[in-house]
Amino acid sequence: MPASFKQWLKQCIEHVSLFWAGLLAWSAFSASLFYLFSPAFRREQRSVLAGRLAYQQQLHQLGQSSALLRRNIHRLEKGLIMQPRRASFASDYIMETVGTFQRAVQQKSICAAELKWAADVLNFYFDVVTDTAEIAKARSLFGQAWQQLCEDQAEQGCATVGAGSGSVPYPASALPDCPIEFADLHTLYQRRRSVRWFTQQQVDPALVRQAVNAASLAPSACNRQPYRFDLLTRPADAAKVADLAMGTTGFARQIPSLIAVIGDLSCYPAERDRHVIYIDASLATMQLMLALETLGLSTCPINWPDIESREKAIAQTLGLEPYQRVVMLLAIGYADPQGGIAFSQKKTDALLVREVTL
């Protein structure tokens, strides 16, 4: 088939699609008819449903982290710092929270830092809250779980989890002083450019992990942190995954290391939060790029297209569950001093800021 005919056919299909889009875009219901027979959103729909089911399963069989426990403990934190703080609060979810904490203690799978945070905040909460019938019931249940946790620690000869009060809300005055001036930060932003040409010096995974620990301080809705970083340190593996994306032609095969940023929809019980994986993962990834830059490593974020054949290929390559979505890829390495950097003129505040008065 001649290329000119293919182009003509493609344009015809696009014109027909735009015609129907113009007819059906006037309401949410009619727009849904437009996509009724389209595969464009089918993977997302399946991922959301699979995430909801996985979320329900994780309520009973906890893994190394519990999205529900993290969310509810963070809700307690927000209640504890409320001004003025109510004498009684969280009655509607405190039993759910303590029940999840008790399962975490019993199943012994959740990481120690998360369990300590939950224990410290719950101890703080019950120290200051005034009992209602529901809170009193939760207090009793927490006492049992706390006693079991202390006994487990005694048997293990450690007192790390739940010890002290370092994992509870604190005043803004306790934040460390900021040693960075705006000019220094702006220089870091200027330094952090999308680098596509790297030397073949190996990337030390320890440096990436150091940067990830810093990036994890990024804000996250209800502190769920619904993402992970799949790190590929072999150039052949990095090239294989980078080739699956679009826009990597010509430079994918000399990337020394690569991260696939994976969003986890099993952190949510409802469709309304399906976009949070992209928000939270992007916030953390931006901090990760800046952290890597300070360690001498350059990066290039690689857009991930929502194309079924590519989604299927990367899911098989990385062994992803149906509820796990690729947010983006991130090339990592040491910049080739002679490699070119795109100027990429940026929009200014004149275009980016709209002052609004209500």
C-alpha distance (Angstrom), angle and dihedral (degrees) to the residues before:
residue distance angle dihedral
M1 . . .
P2 3.82 . .
A3 3.79 116.5 .
S4 3.80 90.9 -125.1
F5 3.80 90.8 56.9
K6 3.81 91.2 48.6
Q7 3.77 89.7 52.4
W8 3.80 91.7 48.4
L9 3.81 91.5 48.8
K10 3.79 91.2 48.6
Q11 3.80 90.7 51.9
C12 3.80 91.8 49.2
I13 3.80 91.9 52.2
E14 3.79 90.1 48.1
H15 3.82 91.9 50.5
V16 3.81 91.3 50.6
S17 3.81 90.6 47.7
L18 3.80 92.2 50.2
F19 3.81 90.4 47.7
W20 3.80 91.6 57.0
A21 3.80 91.1 40.9
G22 3.78 89.2 56.6
L23 3.80 90.7 52.1
L24 3.79 97.1 45.3
A25 3.82 105.1 33.7
W26 3.81 94.2 83.8
S27 3.84 95.1 89.4
A28 3.79 140.3 18.9
F29 3.80 91.8 -115.4
S30 3.79 95.4 50.7
A31 3.82 89.9 45.0
S32 3.80 88.7 55.9
L33 3.81 88.2 56.7
F34 3.79 89.5 55.6
Y35 3.81 90.1 57.6
L36 3.82 95.8 37.9
F37 3.79 93.0 103.5
S38 3.79 97.0 24.9
P39 3.82 121.2 105.1
A40 3.82 91.5 -151.0
F41 3.81 96.4 106.4
R42 3.81 101.8 22.5
R43 3.80 95.7 102.1
E44 3.80 90.9 49.7
Q45 3.79 90.9 48.9
R46 3.79 91.7 50.7
S47 3.81 91.4 45.4
V48 3.80 92.0 52.4
L49 3.81 92.7 48.8
A50 3.81 91.9 45.4
G51 3.79 88.7 49.2
R52 3.79 92.4 52.8
L53 3.81 90.9 51.5
A54 3.81 92.8 46.4
Y55 3.81 89.7 48.7
Q56 3.81 90.7 56.1
Q57 3.80 91.7 48.0
Q58 3.80 91.2 50.8
L59 3.80 91.3 55.3
H60 3.80 87.7 73.9
Q61 3.79 104.7 26.5
L62 3.79 106.5 43.4
G63 3.78 123.4 -158.7
Q64 3.78 129.2 -162.7
S65 3.80 89.9 -57.2
S66 3.80 134.3 25.8
A67 3.80 118.4 -146.7
L68 3.80 91.1 -163.0
L69 3.80 94.1 50.1
R70 3.80 91.9 46.6
R71 3.80 92.0 49.1
N72 3.80 95.6 47.4
I73 3.79 95.6 43.8
H74 3.78 88.1 52.4
R75 3.81 89.3 49.7
L76 3.80 88.1 54.1
E77 3.79 89.7 50.7
K78 3.79 90.8 54.0
G79 3.79 89.9 49.8
L80 3.80 91.1 49.6
I81 3.81 92.6 54.2
M82 3.82 95.2 44.0
Q83 3.82 115.3 126.5
P84 2.93 109.2 -110.1
R85 3.79 96.1 17.0
R86 3.77 113.8 -139.1
A87 3.78 117.5 -122.2
S88 3.80 90.9 -128.3
F89 3.80 125.4 24.9
A90 3.81 141.2 145.7
S91 3.80 93.2 44.5
D92 3.79 90.1 138.2
Y93 3.80 95.7 59.1
I94 3.82 108.0 17.7
M95 3.81 94.4 96.6
E96 3.80 90.2 50.4
T97 3.80 89.3 50.1
V98 3.79 96.5 48.0
G99 3.80 91.2 43.7
T100 3.80 89.9 55.4
F101 3.81 90.4 46.2
Q102 3.80 90.1 51.8
R103 3.82 91.1 51.8
A104 3.80 89.1 49.2
V105 3.79 90.3 54.4
Q106 3.80 92.5 46.5
Q107 3.79 97.6 44.8
K108 3.83 94.2 44.0
S109 3.81 93.3 -153.7
I110 3.81 103.8 111.3
C111 3.80 115.7 95.8
A112 3.80 115.8 -97.4
A113 3.82 95.8 -117.4
E114 3.81 93.0 54.7
L115 3.81 91.8 46.5
K116 3.80 91.1 48.8
W117 3.79 91.7 50.8
A118 3.80 91.3 50.4
A119 3.81 92.7 46.5
D120 3.81 93.8 47.9
V121 3.80 94.4 48.2
L122 3.80 92.9 45.6
N123 3.81 90.7 49.7
F124 3.80 89.8 50.3
Y125 3.80 91.3 47.1
F126 3.80 95.0 51.7
D127 3.80 90.3 45.4
V128 3.80 92.8 60.5
V129 3.81 107.3 25.2
T130 3.80 124.5 96.4
D131 3.78 113.0 -128.2
T132 3.76 125.5 -109.0
A133 3.80 119.4 178.2
E134 3.81 90.7 -91.7
I135 3.82 94.6 44.5
A136 3.81 91.5 48.4
K137 3.79 89.7 52.4
A138 3.81 90.2 49.4
R139 3.81 90.9 47.0
S140 3.80 90.4 56.8
L141 3.80 92.2 48.3
F142 3.81 91.4 47.5
G143 3.81 89.9 51.3
Q144 3.79 89.8 57.4
A145 3.80 93.1 47.2
W146 3.81 91.4 45.7
Q147 3.80 91.6 51.2
Q148 3.81 90.9 50.9
L149 3.80 90.6 49.0
C150 3.81 91.7 51.5
E151 3.81 91.1 48.5
D152 3.80 91.2 49.8
Q153 3.79 90.4 50.7
A154 3.78 91.9 49.1
E155 3.81 90.2 52.5
Q156 3.80 90.5 49.9
G157 3.79 91.9 47.2
C158 3.80 93.4 -123.3
A159 3.78 136.5 107.3
T160 3.79 102.7 -170.3
V161 3.79 102.5 110.0
G162 3.77 112.2 73.4
A163 3.79 93.8 0.2
G164 3.78 119.8 132.3
S165 3.78 127.0 -5.3
G166 3.79 103.3 -92.0
S167 3.81 95.1 118.8
V168 3.80 98.5 61.5
P169 3.84 132.5 96.2
Y170 3.81 115.4 -73.3
P171 3.84 136.3 -171.7
A172 3.79 121.6 -88.6
S173 3.80 88.1 -116.7
A174 3.81 88.5 69.2
L175 3.81 92.5 63.6
P176 3.82 113.8 109.8
D177 3.78 117.5 -101.2
C178 3.79 114.1 -97.0
P179 3.83 109.3 -114.5
I180 3.82 93.4 -174.6
E181 3.78 124.0 92.9
F182 3.80 120.8 -150.3
A183 3.80 90.3 -109.1
D184 3.81 90.2 56.4
L185 3.79 91.8 49.4
H186 3.79 91.4 47.3
T187 3.79 89.6 52.3
L188 3.81 89.8 53.3
Y189 3.81 89.5 51.1
Q190 3.80 89.9 50.5
R191 3.78 90.6 47.2
R192 3.81 92.9 50.9
R193 3.79 102.3 80.8
S194 3.78 130.6 153.0
V195 3.80 102.6 -92.0
R196 3.80 116.8 -162.6
W197 3.79 100.8 172.0
F198 3.77 119.6 66.7
T199 3.76 139.7 175.7
Q200 3.79 114.7 -117.4
Q201 3.81 93.0 -113.3
Q202 3.79 109.0 136.3
V203 3.80 117.6 -108.8
D204 3.79 114.0 -126.6
P205 3.84 108.6 -129.6
A206 3.82 88.6 -147.8
L207 3.81 89.7 65.4
V208 3.81 90.7 51.0
R209 3.80 90.7 49.6
Q210 3.81 89.9 49.7
A211 3.80 89.4 53.2
V212 3.81 92.0 45.9
N213 3.80 90.8 55.1
A214 3.79 88.2 55.4
A215 3.81 92.7 44.0
S216 3.80 91.2 52.6
L217 3.82 87.8 70.2
A218 3.82 87.7 73.4
P219 3.82 115.2 115.9
S220 3.79 116.5 -92.1
A221 3.80 129.8 -174.0
C222 3.82 106.8 -97.4
N223 3.82 86.4 -14.0
R224 3.81 92.3 -84.6
Q225 3.82 93.9 135.0
P226 3.83 92.1 -157.4
Y227 3.79 97.5 -166.2
R228 3.76 145.0 72.0
F229 3.79 136.2 -162.1
D230 3.82 116.2 -121.9
L231 3.81 103.6 -156.4
L232 3.80 121.6 -154.5
T233 3.81 111.5 -170.2
R234 3.81 100.3 174.1
P235 3.83 113.2 86.7
A236 3.82 91.6 -138.3
D237 3.81 91.0 54.9
A238 3.80 92.2 44.9
A239 3.81 90.7 51.4
K240 3.81 92.5 47.9
V241 3.80 92.4 55.5
A242 3.82 95.1 38.6
D243 3.80 89.1 53.9
L244 3.80 88.8 61.6
A245 3.78 91.7 64.5
M246 3.78 126.5 73.5
G247 3.79 122.8 -112.5
T248 3.81 96.2 34.6
T249 3.80 98.2 101.2
G250 3.78 111.4 134.9
F251 3.79 100.0 14.8
A252 3.82 106.6 45.8
R253 3.80 94.4 88.3
Q254 3.80 96.3 59.6
I255 3.83 97.5 50.3
P256 3.82 106.4 120.3
S257 3.81 97.1 -161.0
L258 3.78 136.4 8.4
I259 3.79 140.5 -170.9
A260 3.78 125.3 -151.2
V261 3.80 108.3 -153.8
I262 3.80 106.7 -143.3
G263 3.81 123.7 -162.0
D264 3.81 118.1 -151.6
L265 3.81 116.5 -144.8
S266 3.82 91.5 -177.9
C267 3.81 86.5 82.7
Y268 3.82 91.4 76.0
P269 3.81 134.5 64.7
A270 3.82 96.2 -160.7
E271 3.80 140.9 45.7
R272 3.79 93.3 -119.7
D273 3.82 91.8 78.8
R274 3.81 97.3 48.4
H275 3.81 93.1 111.8
V276 3.80 95.7 52.3
I277 3.81 92.4 84.8
Y278 3.81 88.9 64.6
I279 3.80 94.1 46.1
D280 3.80 97.2 46.4
A281 3.81 95.7 39.7
S282 3.81 91.2 49.7
L283 3.81 92.6 49.6
A284 3.80 90.3 52.3
T285 3.80 93.8 43.3
M286 3.79 92.5 53.8
Q287 3.79 89.8 53.3
L288 3.80 88.9 45.8
M289 3.81 91.4 55.7
L290 3.79 91.6 50.1
A291 3.80 91.9 46.5
L292 3.81 91.4 50.3
E293 3.80 89.9 49.5
T294 3.81 90.7 58.1
L295 3.81 88.2 52.8
G296 3.78 92.2 54.8
L297 3.80 96.3 -101.1
S298 3.78 122.2 125.8
T299 3.79 124.6 -149.6
C300 3.77 143.5 -164.5
P301 3.81 120.4 -159.4
I302 3.81 109.7 -141.1
N303 3.78 119.1 -152.7
W304 3.78 114.6 -123.5
P305 3.84 114.0 -141.8
D306 3.79 121.0 -142.9
I307 3.80 94.9 -127.9
E308 3.79 116.3 141.6
S309 3.80 97.5 -136.7
R310 3.81 91.4 50.8
E311 3.80 93.3 42.8
K312 3.80 89.7 52.9
A313 3.79 92.6 47.0
I314 3.80 95.8 50.8
A315 3.81 92.4 43.0
Q316 3.81 89.3 55.5
T317 3.80 93.2 43.2
L318 3.81 95.2 50.6
G319 3.82 96.7 32.3
L320 3.80 95.2 -120.1
E321 3.78 125.7 179.5
P322 3.83 118.5 -123.7
Y323 3.81 90.6 -104.6
Q324 3.81 93.4 53.9
R325 3.83 117.1 91.2
V326 3.79 129.4 -170.2
V327 3.81 108.8 -120.9
M328 3.81 98.0 -177.6
L329 3.77 143.3 -40.8
L330 3.79 124.6 -113.5
A331 3.79 123.5 -154.9
I332 3.83 113.5 -150.6
G333 3.77 131.1 -169.5
Y334 3.78 148.7 103.2
A335 3.79 111.0 -62.2
D336 3.78 118.1 -113.5
P337 3.86 102.4 -120.6
Q338 3.82 89.6 -139.9
G339 3.79 95.0 44.7
G340 3.78 117.0 113.7
I341 3.81 123.6 -112.3
A342 3.78 119.8 -153.6
F343 3.81 111.9 -121.2
S344 3.81 91.5 -140.3
Q345 3.81 101.8 -173.9
K346 3.80 109.1 -135.8
K347 3.78 129.8 -142.1
T348 3.80 115.3 -104.5
D349 3.78 130.8 -133.3
A350 3.81 88.4 -93.2
L351 3.81 88.2 69.8
L352 3.79 99.9 29.2
V353 3.82 102.8 47.6
R354 3.79 124.9 68.4
E355 3.77 112.5 179.3
V356 3.79 109.6 -144.9
T357 3.81 128.3 -159.5
L358 3.80 117.7 -170.3
